[in-house]
Amino acid sequence: MGRIYGVHLMVLLFLGMFMSSSCQDDDSDNFTAVYIVTLREVPAAHYEAELRRNSNGIRHGGASERLNIHKHRFRNISRTDKRYSSYIARVHDSLLRRVLRGEKYLKLYSYHYLINGFAVLVTPDQVDKLSRRREVANVVLDFSVRTATTHTPQFLGLPQGAWVQGGGYESAGEGMVIGFIDTGIDPTHSSFADNTSEHPYPVPAHFSGICEVTRDFPSGSCNRKLIGARHFAASAITRGVFNSSQDFASPFDGDGHGTHTASIAAGNHGIPVVVAGHHFGNASGMAPRSHIAVYKALYKGFGGFAADVVAAIDQAAQDGVDIISLSITPNRRPPGVATFFNPIDMALLSAVKAGIFVVQAAGNTGPSPKSMSSFSPWIFTVGSASHDRVYSNSIILGNNVTLPGVGLAPGTENDTMYTLISAVHALNNGTTVADDMYVGECQDSSKFNQDLIQGNLLICSYSIRFVLGISTVNHALETAKNLSAVGVVFYMDAFVIGFQLNPTPMKIPGIIIPSPEDSKVLLKYYNYSLERDIMTKRIVKFGALATICGGFKANYSSSAPKIMYYSARGPDPEDNFLDDAEIMKPNLVAPGNSIWAAWSSVGADSVEFQGENFAMMSGTSMAAPHIAGLAALVRQKFPNFSPSAIASALSTTASLYDKNGGPIMAQRAYAFPDQNQSPATPFDMGSGFVNATAALNPGLIFYSSYDNYMSFLCGINGSAPVVLNYTGESCWVYNSTIAGADLNLPSITIAKLNQSRTVLRSVTNVGGNETYSVGWSAPFGVSVKVSPAHFYIASGEKQVLSVFFNSTANSTTASYGRIGLFGNQGHVVNIPLSVIVKITYNTTKT
């Protein structure tokens, strides 16, 4: 594998010169910013996709004529040939020199594979000059982005199901390359070693990526498991937010997030999870035999920027990854004609055209409607659900009251009752609460009387400062250890209402009581048990007793899965006016809550897991790589499946029920979410909860092509010039446009049903010959009829289904239904229905 060195030296040197000169001018009209510029000539990926379609005898569509004019230049040059990338870079440089003659600017990237364009640091006046050039299609201001398992393989049934079908975990995902756009990776982690099996483990021939070599990512960091690693930070550097000492100018993960997500999808099988000195089982990725390629574009201190993310996506596609996993979302809804038209989504459209399956986290902005942060139909959007493992802790008070809590901590010895001492009642003579109102958080052992605390349980307060990272559990534990306390009991400050706590590792007995009401019970018992001097009111005896049961043992009796309160919800917003797109989002939900996975040795994303090799994290960031790994299993079994076919297999086979056979529930509130839940809808869970084993035997498949997506984009009002700017293709070459509901997706979403509408779906049989019966439940206020109601379909053949919707009531409240295709060989195909606005004739007589 190749290596590159010193990637940002020139950027830093030039930036210093550029900034020093620009600072001399106080004219606000001449401030510099990063812009992403796309050119009209289509990129390399479009040439290659068109050549593949030519060789397969498939009818051309879209920009075929334009491609035929240009592709002869590089007919014999592959995507990895440096001649092509060098040529494109020279074209970009030449254009900038001609347009900005004698002026200062800084080109950060040349995009050539998925996008033909570049990222450049320029002034508004220079942007205007570039925009007026006929070669330039589009100029967009750069924007910021943000980051959005021991038991989950068992919960998903992999050891007895999907892995068995592929020959066991030692071959699960073999030959597949998953590219991660994230915060990097810790290459020293055992989850990414290549010596865990005696079986041959060759680097796939179709992958051509390289590994950077830097001081903190030295030669030998990559291997046959981790086969590619780069970082992209030019846009961040130009903004002055990049701190090389903490953000690492290399693929090394200084945050922990990227290491975590990579191991969820493709970490090695059977890696011991040891945290706080306790063994919590063995970890495995969903596709433990898959290869990992890392494209670091997000950083601990500031998140990331679109220009860097697009560069990472472009490189991943050029390197030949099979799947791209993005546990990132934009910080704001993209402006313009539609949310789909933004540099990241349009780069991913080209990636899908090149045959790459793209997975993205839905975002952690739920539970409000239209909180979705992943928009486009060619992107597989994943929401977060719980799984059935819960770590519970509890404390038994001296009055026989048991209070539940959290904390991955040992219990007190032999159920012995120990005296409870509140931190605010054990201060040194020189310390008062008036001097330090936060002293009760136990962050500084020098402020306490060790003689009082030694051998007892220390009570500390858990305030909003812990949520913000100002105070930490680790500091409180260190205080307790220095004072020789037996353990720590945290009570929840009354102002932290409904905050959800992940289990926190503790090396000494400890518990956090997350409920303010239970915290009041603890404090009432404690205060009632105090004995005070009648005259002085000073405490003469601490009478409250308690024992901590410990939180190492997992409980598997919880009803699961359920949709987590933070998981972003549909409907999919089409634009900044929050019009509804006729695209179901999320596509699916997967385990994303309390997920054990690998952690960087210097990971700082969670202070409670600093210095540990594994961490338990929650978010849609954790759900997306579950699907990336499972998609690798699908592609391994069906190597000719297109990205839409993989999406269909995962979607139509999803489960609609929880572990107990009831409907999957969705949490509806941030505060006290378990007390505010109701059955999940398609806008909460998409098609349902992923069923990994069933996805490997889907029966029928819904195919959507690049041309279908283009016809959809061209059908958006006012989109034609934007489509031309982003893709270099004119909408006139597409014979007809289609609405979102008419895309051949494994779901149907209608934003506005005005009286009636017919929607068509085409299914392809990827199984054996089979006869299907069709059943359906109509959304409220709508009647539905599907024809044919029965059909026979031979292997490899297609069947068109006609779905007629008729509004029976006026309503602006979304309602939901479902179509089921039931095969006589056991296949069940699930198609969720969503109708938002319903308009019918007014039949009231006057």
C-alpha positions in Angstrom: 0.0 0.0 0.0 1.2 3.5 -0.8 1.9 6.3 1.7 1.7 10.1 1.6 3.5 12.5 3.9 3.1 16.1 5.0 -0.3 16.7 3.4 -1.1 20.0 5.0 2.3 21.7 5.0 1.7 23.8 1.8 -1.8 24.7 3.0 -0.5 26.0 6.3 2.3 28.0 4.7 0.0 29.6 2.1 -2.7 30.2 4.6 -0.4 32.2 6.8 0.4 34.5 3.9 -3.2 34.7 2.7 -4.6 35.5 6.1 -1.9 38.1 6.9 -2.6 40.0 3.8 -6.4 39.8 4.1 -6.3 41.0 7.7 -4.9 44.4 6.5 -8.2 45.1 4.8 -11.1 45.9 7.1 -13.6 45.9 4.3 -16.2 43.3 5.3 -17.1 42.8 1.7 -13.7 41.2 1.1 -13.7 38.6 3.8 -12.6 35.1 2.7 -14.6 31.9 3.0 -14.4 28.4 1.6 -16.7 27.6 -1.4 -17.3 24.4 -3.3 -17.2 25.0 -7.0 -18.5 22.4 -9.5 -17.8 22.5 -13.3 -20.2 21.6 -16.1 -18.1 18.6 -17.4 -19.2 15.4 -15.7 -16.8 13.6 -13.4 -15.0 10.2 -13.9 -17.5 8.1 -12.0 -20.2 9.0 -14.6 -17.9 8.0 -17.4 -17.2 4.6 -15.8 -20.9 4.0 -15.0 -21.8 4.8 -18.6 -19.1 2.5 -19.9 -20.4 -0.3 -17.7 -23.9 0.3 -19.0 -22.6 0.2 -22.6 -20.8 -3.1 -22.0 -24.0 -4.6 -20.4 -26.1 -3.5 -23.4 -28.3 -1.3 -21.3 -30.1 1.7 -22.9 -28.4 5.0 -22.2 -30.2 7.8 -20.5 -29.4 11.1 -18.9 -26.1 12.5 -20.1 -25.2 9.8 -22.5 -24.6 12.1 -25.4 -22.4 14.4 -23.4 -20.4 11.4 -22.0 -19.8 10.0 -25.5 -18.2 13.3 -26.5 -15.7 13.3 -23.7 -15.0 9.7 -22.6 -12.7 8.9 -25.5 -10.1 11.0 -23.8 -9.6 8.6 -21.0 -11.0 5.3 -22.4 -8.0 3.4 -21.3 -7.4 5.2 -18.0 -8.9 3.7 -14.8 -10.2 5.6 -11.8 -6.9 5.0 -10.0 -4.7 6.3 -12.8 -2.9 9.4 -11.6 -2.9 10.8 -15.1 -6.6 11.5 -14.9 -6.5 13.1 -11.5 -3.5 15.2 -12.5 -5.2 16.3 -15.7 -8.3 17.4 -13.8 -6.3 19.3 -11.2 -4.4 21.1 -14.0 -7.7 22.1 -15.5 -8.9 23.5 -12.2 -5.7 25.4 -11.6 -5.8 26.8 -15.1 -9.3 28.1 -14.6 -8.5 29.7 -11.3 -5.4 31.4 -12.8 -7.4 32.8 -15.8 -10.3 34.0 -13.7 -8.4 35.3 -10.7 -5.4 36.6 -12.6 -2.9 38.0 -10.1 -5.2 37.7 -7.1 -4.6 35.6 -4.0 -6.7 32.5 -3.5 -6.1 29.0 -2.0 -7.4 25.9 -3.7 -8.0 23.2 -1.0 -9.1 20.2 -3.1 -9.6 19.1 -6.6 -12.6 16.8 -6.8 -12.6 14.6 -9.9 -14.2 11.2 -9.3 -17.7 11.9 -8.0 -17.8 15.6 -8.6 -15.8 17.6 -11.2 -14.9 20.6 -9.1 -12.8 22.1 -6.4 -12.9 23.7 -2.9 -11.3 27.1 -2.8 -10.7 29.9 -0.3 -11.8 33.2 -1.9 -13.5 36.5 -1.4 -17.1 37.3 -2.4 -15.8 39.4 -5.3 -13.8 36.4 -6.5 -16.9 34.1 -6.1 -18.8 36.5 -8.4 -16.1 36.2 -11.0 -16.1 32.4 -10.9 -19.9 32.2 -11.0 -19.9 34.2 -14.3 -17.7 31.7 -16.1 -19.4 29.4 -18.5 -17.3 26.4 -17.3 -18.6 26.9 -13.8 -21.9 25.2 -13.0 -22.4 25.8 -9.3 -20.8 27.7 -6.4 -21.9 26.8 -2.8 -20.6 28.1 0.5 -19.1 25.5 2.6 -21.0 24.4 5.7 -20.4 22.6 9.0 -21.4 19.0 9.9 -21.4 17.0 13.1 -21.2 13.5 14.4 -24.7 12.2 14.9 -21.4 -4.1 20.6 -21.1 -7.1 22.5 -24.7 -8.3 22.5 -26.3 -6.8 19.4 -25.1 -9.7 17.1 -27.0 -12.1 19.3 -30.0 -9.8 19.5 -30.0 -9.6 15.7 -29.7 -13.3 15.4 -26.4 -13.3 13.5 -24.7 -16.4 15.1 -27.6 -18.7 14.3 -28.8 -16.9 11.2 -27.0 -14.6 8.8 -23.5 -15.6 9.7 -24.4 -19.3 9.3 -25.7 -18.7 5.8 -22.3 -17.2 4.9 -20.2 -19.9 6.5 -19.9 -18.6 10.0 -18.3 -15.5 11.5 -14.9 -16.3 10.0 -16.2 -15.5 6.5 -19.0 -13.0 7.3 -18.4 -10.0 5.0 -15.3 -11.4 3.4 -14.1 -9.5 0.4 -16.2 -6.4 1.2 -14.6 -3.0 1.9 -16.6 -0.5 4.1 -15.5 3.1 4.0 -16.1 5.2 7.1 -16.3 9.0 6.9 -15.8 9.8 10.6 -13.2 10.9 13.2 -10.6 8.4 12.2 -9.5 5.2 13.9 -7.1 3.9 16.5 -5.1 1.3 14.5 -3.6 -0.3 17.6 -7.0 -1.6 18.8 -7.4 -5.4 18.7 -10.7 -5.0 16.9 -8.7 -4.1 13.8 -5.9 -6.6 13.9 -5.4 -9.0 11.0 -4.0 -11.9 12.9 -7.1 -13.2 14.7 -7.7 -16.0 12.2 -5.5 -18.6 10.5 -7.5 -18.3 7.3 -6.0 -16.3 4.4 -7.1 -12.6 4.5 -6.1 -10.9 1.2 -6.8 -7.3 0.5 -9.6 -7.2 -2.2 -8.2 -6.7 -5.6 -10.8 -4.0 -6.4 -9.5 -1.7 -3.6 -6.7 0.8 -4.5 -6.6 3.0 -1.4 -3.5 4.0 0.5 -2.5 4.6 4.1 -1.1 7.9 5.2 2.1 7.8 7.4 2.5 10.4 10.1 4.1 10.6 13.5 1.0 9.5 15.2 -0.1 7.1 12.4 3.3 5.4 11.7 4.2 2.9 9.0 2.6 -0.4 9.8 -0.6 1.1 11.2 -2.5 -0.5 8.3 -2.8 -4.2 7.7 -5.0 -6.7 5.9 -8.0 -5.6 8.0 -7.5 -1.9 8.1 -6.5 -1.4 4.4 -6.8 2.3 3.9 -6.6 5.5 6.0 -6.5 9.2 5.1 -7.5 12.4 6.6 -9.1 15.6 5.2 -8.9 18.9 7.0 -8.0 21.6 4.5 -11.3 23.5 5.0 -10.9 23.3 8.8 -7.4 24.6 8.6 -8.4 27.6 6.6 -10.9 28.6 9.2 -8.3 28.5 12.0 -10.2 25.9 14.1 -7.9 23.0 13.6 -5.7 22.2 16.6 -3.0 19.7 15.5 -2.2 18.8 19.1 -5.7 17.5 19.9 -7.2 16.9 16.5 -4.3 14.9 15.0 -3.3 15.8 11.4 -3.5 12.2 10.5 -6.1 9.3 10.3 -5.6 8.7 14.1 -8.8 9.1 16.1 -8.5 11.7 18.9 -12.2 11.6 19.6 -13.3 7.9 19.8 -16.4 8.2 17.7 -14.8 6.8 14.5 -13.1 3.9 16.2 -16.5 3.0 17.8 -18.5 3.1 14.5 -15.9 1.2 12.6 -15.8 -1.7 15.1 -19.6 -1.9 15.2 -19.8 -2.5 11.5 -16.6 -4.6 10.9 -14.7 -5.1 14.1 -13.1 -8.5 14.7 -15.1 -11.3 16.3 -14.6 -12.4 19.9 -12.6 -9.4 21.3 -12.9 -9.2 25.1 -14.6 -6.1 26.4 -12.9 -5.0 29.6 -13.8 -1.7 31.2 -13.0 -0.5 34.7 -11.3 -3.8 35.2 -14.5 -5.8 34.6 -15.2 -8.2 31.7 -18.5 -7.4 29.9 -18.3 -10.2 27.3 -16.8 -10.4 23.8 -17.4 -7.9 21.0 -17.9 -8.4 17.3 -18.7 -6.3 14.3 -21.7 -7.1 12.2 -19.4 -8.2 9.3 -16.3 -9.2 11.2 -14.5 -10.4 8.1 -15.0 -7.2 6.1 -12.2 -4.8 5.5 -12.0 -1.2 6.8 -11.0 2.0 5.0 -11.0 5.2 7.0 -11.5 8.7 5.6 -11.2 11.1 8.5 -13.1 14.3 8.0 -14.4 15.0 11.5 -12.5 16.2 14.5 -12.8 16.3 18.3 -12.8 20.0 18.7 -15.2 21.3 16.1 -16.9 18.6 14.0 -16.3 19.1 10.3 -17.0 20.9 7.1 -18.7 19.8 3.9 -15.7 20.6 1.7 -13.6 18.1 3.7 -16.4 15.5 3.8 -17.0 15.7 0.0 -13.2 15.2 -0.5 -13.4 12.1 1.7 -16.4 10.7 -0.1 -14.8 11.4 -3.5 -11.6 9.6 -2.4 -13.5 6.6 -0.9 -15.4 6.1 -4.2 -12.2 6.3 -6.2 -10.5 3.8 -3.9 -13.2 1.3 -4.6 -15.1 0.9 -1.4 -18.3 -1.2 -1.5 -20.2 0.6 1.2 -19.9 4.2 2.7 -21.0 4.7 6.3 -21.6 8.2 7.5 -22.5 8.7 11.1 -22.6 12.5 10.4 -25.3 15.0 9.6 -25.4 18.7 8.5 -25.7 21.3 11.3 -28.5 22.9 9.4 -31.1 22.0 6.8 -29.7 22.8 3.3 -31.1 25.9 1.7 -32.4 26.2 -1.8 -34.9 24.5 -4.0 -34.8 21.2 -2.1 -32.9 19.6 0.7 -31.5 17.0 -1.7 -29.4 19.7 -3.5 -26.4 20.0 -1.4 -22.8 19.0 -2.1 -22.7 16.0 0.2 -26.0 14.4 -1.0 -25.1 15.1 -4.7 -21.7 13.5 -4.2 -23.4 10.5 -2.7 -25.8 10.3 -5.7 -22.7 9.9 -7.9 -21.4 7.2 -5.5 -24.6 5.3 -5.8 -24.4 5.6 -9.6 -20.9 4.0 -9.2 -22.5 1.1 -7.3 -21.7 2.1 -3.7 -24.3 1.5 -1.0 -24.5 4.6 1.2 -25.7 4.5 4.8 -26.3 7.6 6.9 -27.4 8.3 10.5 -30.8 9.9 10.7 -29.6 12.4 13.3 -30.1 12.9 17.0 -32.6 15.7 16.8 -35.8 13.7 17.6 -38.5 13.2 18.7 -40.1 16.2 16.9 -41.8 15.6 13.5 -39.7 16.7 10.5 -36.5 16.6 12.6 -34.8 14.4 9.9 -31.2 15.2 9.0 -30.7 12.7 6.2 -32.9 13.6 3.2 -32.3 11.9 -0.2 -33.9 8.7 -1.5 -30.6 7.3 -2.7 -29.2 7.4 0.9 -30.2 4.6 3.3 -31.2 6.5 6.5 -31.0 4.7 9.8 -32.8 5.6 13.1 -31.9 4.4 16.5 -33.7 1.7 18.6 -33.0 0.0 21.9 -32.0 -3.6 22.2 -32.9 -6.0 25.0 -29.8 -5.7 27.2 -30.0 -3.3 30.1 -27.5 -2.8 32.9 -29.3 -1.9 36.1 -28.0 -1.0 39.5 -29.8 -0.3 42.7 -29.3 0.8 46.3 -31.1 -0.6 49.3 -31.6 1.9 52.1 -31.7 1.1 55.8 -35.4 1.5 55.8 -35.7 -1.4 53.3 -36.6 1.0 50.4 -34.9 0.0 47.1 -34.1 2.7 44.6 -33.1 2.0 41.0 -30.1 3.6 39.4 -27.3 3.3 36.8 -23.6 2.6 37.0 -21.3 -0.1 35.7 -19.9 -0.5 39.2 -19.3 -3.2 41.8 -21.6 -3.5 44.7 -20.6 -3.1 48.4 -19.2 -6.3 50.0 -21.6 -9.0 51.2 -24.6 -6.8 51.2 -23.1 -4.9 54.2 -24.9 -1.7 55.3 -22.6 1.3 55.3 -23.2 4.8 56.7 -24.3 7.5 54.3 -22.4 10.8 54.5 -23.4 13.8 52.4 -20.5 15.7 50.9 -21.9 19.0 52.1 -21.9 17.6 55.7 -18.2 16.5 55.6 -16.4 19.7 54.6 -13.1 20.8 56.1 -13.3 23.6 58.6 -12.1 26.1 55.9 -14.8 25.2 53.4 -18.4 26.2 53.2 -21.2 25.8 50.7 -21.4 29.6 50.6 -17.8 29.7 49.4 -18.3 26.9 46.8 -21.9 26.2 45.8 -20.8 23.2 43.7 -18.8 21.5 46.5 -21.5 18.9 46.7 -20.4 17.5 43.3 -17.2 16.1 45.0 -14.7 17.3 42.5 -11.9 18.2 44.9 -10.9 15.9 47.8 -9.0 18.7 49.6 -12.2 20.3 50.6 -13.5 17.4 52.7 -12.8 15.8 56.1 -11.4 12.4 55.5 -12.0 11.3 59.1 -15.8 11.6 58.5 -15.9 10.0 55.1 -13.4 7.1 55.5 -15.2 3.8 55.4 -18.6 5.3 54.6 -20.7 5.9 51.4 -20.2 9.4 50.1 -23.3 11.2 48.7 -22.6 13.6 45.9 -24.9 15.7 43.7 -25.2 15.2 39.9 -26.1 18.5 38.4 -26.3 20.0 34.9 -22.5 20.6 35.1 -22.0 16.8 34.6 -24.2 17.0 31.5 -22.0 19.8 30.2 -18.7 18.1 31.1 -17.7 20.7 33.6 -17.8 18.2 36.4 -17.2 14.5 35.9 -18.0 11.2 37.6 -14.3 10.2 37.4 -13.3 13.3 39.4 -15.9 12.4 42.1 -14.7 8.8 42.2 -11.1 10.0 42.5 -12.2 12.2 45.4 -13.9 9.2 47.1 -10.8 7.1 46.6 -8.5 9.7 48.1 -10.8 10.0 51.1 -11.0 6.2 51.6 -14.8 6.1 51.1 -16.4 2.7 50.5 -18.3 4.0 47.5 -20.3 6.9 46.0 -24.0 7.6 45.7 -25.0 10.3 43.2 -28.4 11.9 43.5 -30.0 13.9 40.6 -30.2 17.6 41.0 -33.9 18.7 40.7 -33.1 20.9 37.7 -31.9 18.0 35.6 -35.3 16.8 34.5 -35.7 13.7 32.4 -32.0 13.5 31.4 -31.2 10.0 30.1 -28.0 8.5 31.5 -25.8 5.9 29.9 -24.4 3.4 32.4 -21.1 4.9 33.6 -18.1 2.8 34.5 -16.9 3.0 38.1 -14.0 1.1 39.7 -15.4 1.4 43.2 -18.9 0.7 44.4 -21.2 3.4 43.1 -24.6 4.3 41.7 -26.3 7.3 40.0 -29.9 7.8 40.9 -31.3 9.3 37.6 -34.8 10.2 38.9 -35.2 13.4 40.8 -38.2 11.9 42.6 -36.1 8.9 43.8 -33.4 11.3 44.7 -35.8 13.1 47.0 -36.6 9.8 48.6 -32.9 9.2 49.3 -32.4 12.7 50.7 -35.5 12.6 52.9 -34.4 9.3 54.4 -30.9 10.6 54.9 -32.0 13.9 56.5 -34.6 12.1 58.7 -31.9 9.8 60.0 -29.5 12.6 61.1 -29.2 13.3 64.9 -28.4 16.9 65.8 -27.4 18.7 68.9 -30.5 20.4 70.3 -28.7 23.6 71.1 -26.1 24.0 68.3 -28.0 22.0 65.6 -24.7 20.4 64.6 -24.8 16.8 63.4 -23.7 14.4 66.1 -24.6 11.2 64.3 -25.2 10.0 60.7 -27.9 7.4 61.1 -28.7 6.6 57.4 -27.5 3.3 56.1 -27.4 1.7 52.6 -25.8 -1.0 50.5 -25.1 -0.8 46.7 -26.1 -3.9 44.8 -23.8 -3.3 41.8 -24.4 -2.8 38.1 -22.2 -5.3 36.3 -24.9 -7.8 35.6 -26.9 -7.4 32.4 -30.7 -7.8 32.4 -32.3 -9.2 29.2 -36.0 -9.1 30.1 -36.7 -5.6 28.7 -39.2 -5.2 25.9 -37.2 -4.3 22.8 -36.7 -2.8 20.4 -38.2 0.6 20.9 -37.5 3.9 19.1 -35.3 6.2 21.1 -36.5 9.7 21.9 -33.4 11.3 20.3 -33.8 9.4 16.9 -34.8 11.9 14.2 -38.3 11.6 12.8 -40.0 12.1 9.4 -41.8 13.3 7.4 -38.8 14.0 5.3 -38.6 17.8 4.9 -38.3 18.7 1.2 -37.1 22.3 1.7 -36.7 25.0 4.4 -40.4 25.8 4.3 -40.8 22.3 5.7 -42.9 21.1 2.8 -43.2 17.3 3.0 -41.1 15.2 0.6 -42.8 12.0 -0.7 -39.9 10.0 0.6 -40.2 7.8 3.7 -37.5 8.6 6.2 -35.9 7.0 8.1 -35.6 3.9 6.0 -35.1 1.6 8.9 -34.1 1.4 12.5 -31.3 -0.6 14.1 -29.7 -0.9 17.6 -28.2 2.4 18.6 -28.7 2.7 22.3 -26.1 1.6 24.9 -23.8 0.0 22.4 -20.4 -1.5 23.5 -17.7 -1.0 20.9 -14.0 -0.2 20.5 -12.7 3.1 21.8 -9.6 5.1 20.9 -6.8 5.0 23.5 -7.0 8.9 23.7 -10.8 9.1 22.9 -12.3 12.2 24.5 -15.9 12.1 23.1 -17.0 10.6 26.5 -15.0 11.7 29.5 -16.3 8.7 31.5 -14.5 6.2 29.2 -11.2 8.1 28.8 -8.3 5.6 29.0 -10.6 2.6 28.3 -10.4 0.3 25.2 -14.2 0.1 24.9 -17.0 2.5 25.5 -20.8 2.3 25.7 -22.4 5.0 23.5 -25.8 5.9 22.2 -27.1 7.6 19.1 -28.1 7.2 15.5 -24.3 7.2 14.9 -24.2 3.8 16.5 -27.3 2.5 14.5 -25.9 3.4 11.0 -22.8 1.2 11.1 -24.9 -1.8 12.2 -26.6 -1.4 8.8 -23.3 -0.8 7.0 -22.0 -4.2 8.3 -25.3 -6.0 7.5 -25.3 -4.5 4.0 -21.9 -6.1 3.6 -23.4 -9.5 4.3 -26.1 -8.8 1.7 -23.6 -7.7 -0.9 -21.4 -10.7 -0.1 -24.3 -13.1 -0.9 -25.6 -11.0 -3.8 -22.6 -9.4 -5.4 -24.6 -8.1 -8.4 -27.2 -6.3 -6.2 -27.4 -2.6 -6.9 -27.5 -0.2 -3.9 -31.3 0.1 -4.3 -31.6 -3.7 -4.3 -29.6 -3.9 -1.0 -31.8 -1.2 0.4 -34.9 -3.1 -0.7 -33.7 -6.4 0.9 -33.1 -4.7 4.2 -36.4 -2.8 4.1 -39.0 -5.3 3.0 -37.9 -7.9 5.5 -37.8 -5.7 8.5 -39.6 -6.6 11.7 -42.7 -4.7 12.9 -42.8 -6.3 16.4 -40.8 -6.2 19.6 -39.3 -9.1 21.4 -42.6 -9.8 23.2 -44.7 -9.9 20.0 -46.3 -6.4 20.6 -46.0 -3.4 18.3 -42.6 -1.6 18.4 -43.1 1.5 20.6 -41.6 5.0 20.0 -40.6 7.4 22.8 -42.3 10.7 22.3 -40.6 13.0 24.7 -37.1 13.9 25.8 -38.2 14.2 29.5 -39.3 10.9 31.0 -39.4 9.1 27.6 -40.6 5.7 28.9 -43.7 7.5 30.3 -44.4 9.1 26.9 -44.5 6.4 24.2 -46.9 5.0 21.7 -46.8 2.6 18.8 -44.2 3.6 16.2 -45.2 4.8 12.7 -43.2 4.7 9.5 -42.0 8.3 10.3 -40.5 6.9 13.5 -39.1 3.6 12.3 -39.3 3.5 8.5 -40.0 -0.1 7.3 -39.2 -1.4 10.8 -36.4 -2.9 12.8 -33.7 -4.6 10.8 -33.9 -8.4 10.4 -30.5 -9.5 9.3 -31.3 -13.1 8.5 -34.4 -12.4 6.5 -32.6 -9.7 4.5 -30.4 -12.5 3.0 -33.6 -14.1 1.5 -35.8 -11.2 0.5 -37.8 -13.0 -2.3 -38.8 -9.8 -4.2 -36.7 -6.7 -4.8 -37.6 -3.1 -5.7 -35.0 -1.6 -8.1 -34.4 2.1 -8.5 -31.8 3.4 -11.0 -29.8 6.6 -11.2 -32.0 7.7 -14.1 -35.1 7.3 -11.8 -33.4 9.5 -9.2 -32.6 12.1 -11.9 -36.2 12.0 -13.1 -37.4 12.6 -9.6 -35.0 15.5 -9.1 -36.1 17.0 -12.4 -39.7 16.8 -11.3 -39.1 19.3 -8.4 -40.5 22.7 -9.3 -37.7 25.0 -10.4 -35.0 22.4 -10.1 -33.8 22.1 -13.8 -30.9 24.7 -13.5 -29.9 23.2 -10.1 -29.8 19.7 -11.5 -27.7 21.0 -14.4 -25.3 22.8 -12.1 -24.8 19.8 -9.8 -24.7 16.9 -12.3 -23.8 18.5 -15.6 -27.0 16.9 -17.1 -29.9 18.6 -18.6 -33.4 17.6 -17.5 -34.6 17.7 -21.1 -32.9 14.4 -21.9 -35.2 12.7 -19.5 -38.4 11.8 -21.3 -40.6 12.3 -18.2 -40.3 13.4 -14.6 -41.7 11.6 -11.6 -42.9 12.6 -8.2 -41.3 11.1 -5.1 -44.2 8.7 -4.5 -43.6 7.3 -8.0 -40.0 6.3 -7.3 -39.8 2.5 -7.2 -39.1 2.4 -3.5 -40.2 -0.3 -1.0 -42.5 2.2 0.6 -45.2 4.7 -0.5 -45.5 8.2 1.0 -48.0 10.6 -0.3 -47.7 14.2 0.9 -51.1 15.4 -0.4 -53.8 13.0 -1.6 -56.2 15.2 -3.5 -59.2 12.9 -4.0 -57.5 9.9 -5.6 -54.2 8.7 -7.0 -52.7 5.6 -8.5 -49.1 4.6 -7.7 -47.2 1.8 -9.5 -44.5 -0.5 -8.0 -42.4 -3.0 -9.9 -41.0 -6.0 -8.1 -38.3 -8.4 -9.3 -38.1 -12.0 -8.1 -34.6 -12.9 -6.9 -35.8 -16.2 -5.4 -37.4 -19.2 -6.9 -40.7 -19.4 -8.7 -43.5 -18.4 -6.2 -47.1 -17.4 -6.0 -48.0 -14.3 -3.9 -51.1 -13.2 -2.2 -51.5 -9.4 -1.5 -53.0 -8.0 1.7 -53.2 -4.5 2.9 -54.5 -2.2 5.7 -55.4 1.3 4.6 -54.4 4.5 6.3 -57.2 6.3 8.2 -59.2 8.4 5.9 -58.1 6.5 2.8 -59.3 3.5 0.9 -56.7 1.4 -0.8 -56.9 -1.3 -3.6 -54.0 -3.2 -4.9 -54.1 -5.2 -8.1 -53.4 -7.9 -8.9 -54.4 -9.3 -5.5 -52.7 -12.6 -6.5 -49.9 -13.3 -8.9 -47.4 -16.0 -9.9 -43.8 -14.8 -10.6 -41.0 -16.9 -12.0 -37.4 -16.5 -10.9 -35.9 -13.4 -12.4 -39.2 -12.0 -13.7 -40.9 -8.8 -12.9 -44.4 -7.9 -11.7 -46.1 -4.5 -11.7 -48.4 -3.7 -8.8 -51.0 -0.9 -9.1 -52.0 0.7 -5.8 -55.1 2.9 -5.9 -55.6 5.5 -3.1 -58.9 7.3 -2.6 -59.4 9.9 0.1 -62.5 9.3 2.2 -62.0 12.1 4.8 -60.5 15.6 4.9 -57.6 15.6 7.2 -54.1 17.1 7.7 -53.0 14.5 10.1 -50.7 11.8 8.8 -52.1 8.3 8.8 -50.5 5.0 8.1 -51.1 1.6 6.5 -49.3 -1.3 5.1 -49.2 -3.7 2.1 -48.0 -7.2 2.6 -47.0 -9.6 -0.2 -47.2 -13.2 1.1 -45.4 -15.9 -0.9 -46.3 -19.6 -0.8 -42.6 -20.3 -0.2 -42.5 -18.3 3.0 -41.4 -14.9 1.7 -43.1 -11.9 3.3 -42.6 -8.5 1.7 -43.6 -5.4 3.8 -44.5 -2.1 2.1 -45.3 0.7 4.6 -47.9 3.4 3.5 -48.0 7.0 4.7 -50.6 9.6 3.6 -50.2 13.1 5.2 -52.8 15.5 3.8 -56.1 14.0 2.6 -58.6 16.0 0.5 -62.0 14.6 -0.6 -65.2 16.1 -2.1 -67.3 18.1 0.2 -70.5 16.0 0.2 -72.4 18.2 2.7 -75.8 19.3 1.2 -76.9 22.9 1.5 
